Amino acid sequence: MTDRGSFTAQEMRQRGAARHKLFEPFDLRQAGQSVRVHMLDLSVSGALLHAERPPRIGAGVILAFPGLEVAAHVVWVRAKRFGVRFDMLLPDTALRAMLDGGDAACP
């Protein structure tokens, strides 16, 4: 499962933040390769994703949203679903813009 020891106290509180359900396709990059994945839920600290061939646990990935690229690491994999933890918490304005389908860099 996840290693929560690397979260700060504030980040642990953020993990309790609302997870927003959605079904959005986007590109995920790993080691120079780009694959199409679907985001199933999103929060300021991470996301639940679906892919035909998920990356391995611990893999560093880049999630490419319109106007924003987010670095993350895979923390768990179950079949075609996997969870990522963002390397830095998303600003609330970027989260809202992504949920509204807009440019995350220009909420």
ABEGO torsion letter per residue (X at the ends): XBBAAABBAAAAAAAABBBBBBBBBBBBBBGGBBBBBBBABBBAAEBBBBBABBBBBGBBBBBBBBGBBBBBBBABBBEABBBBBBABBBBAAAAAAAAAGBBAABX
